[in-house]
C-alpha cells in the first residue's frame, strides 16, 4: 500500500523529520557521547531550535528541488 503525501504538506513533513533527527543527534546523543550535562532547559532550547531549523530546511529544500525539477523538463 502506497501513501501519497499532499505536495503542499511535503515540506512540512520533511522539515519535521529532519528537525527530529537533528534534535536527537545533536541535542541528546552528542552531549551523551561527550559526557556533557544534559539539562531540561537545554533540551527544550535544542528542540525549539531544531524544529525551527527543520521547517526552514524543509521549505527551502522542497522549493529548490521543485525549481530544479521544473528546469530539467524544459
Buried (B, 14 or more C-beta within 10 A) or exposed (E): EEEEEEEEEBBBEBBBEBBBEBBBEEBBEEBEEEEEEEEEEBBEEBBEBBBEBBBBBBBEBBEEEEEEEEEEEE
